[in-house]
Amino acid sequence: MRSKGTKTIAENRKARHEYFVLEAFEAGIELVGTEVKSIRQGGVNLKDSWCSIDKGELFIKGMHISPYEKGNIFNRDPLRVRKLLMHRREINKLYGTIKQDGLTLIPLSIYFKDSKVKLQLGLCKGKKLYDKRADAAKRDAKREIDRNIKARNQ
């Protein structure tokens, strides 16, 4: 019996720091067997990855999947370009939005959904330096408030 539900494997925390995530999408990913085994062991890194649309197809670039140690000749290049699986309508809609508004597609997380590997894509807009500073100030203020509340309750 295969496991049901979702299990997050890796998250791109840097993406939420560098970009405003306007909308999130789910896409399948085309992998070979040894890559899936490596992902099950947590050997994936989304840090410097991005997505692009070429000739009506969606691809992820810069995603690092570590070679499976027992994979020998079946291992592929860890940084190879991988095809993402979405409906043609969704890809065309994304392509129009990206070209018109100057947005970008960034992978947010990779997870198992009922034994299939899925990727969460974010339609993102880049943050300016002052936006990052404002977010950091909000986070620090919230942390300080939580500290004071906890100290007062004890």
Secondary structure, DSSP 8 states (H G I E B T S, - for coil): ----SEEEEEE-HHHHHHEEEEEEEEEEE---HHHHHHHHTT-EE-TT-EEEEETTEEEEES-EE---TT-GGG---TT--EEEE--HHHHHHHHHHHHHHT-EEEEEEEEEETTEEEEEEEEEEE--HHHHHHHHHHHHHHHHHHHHHHHHH-
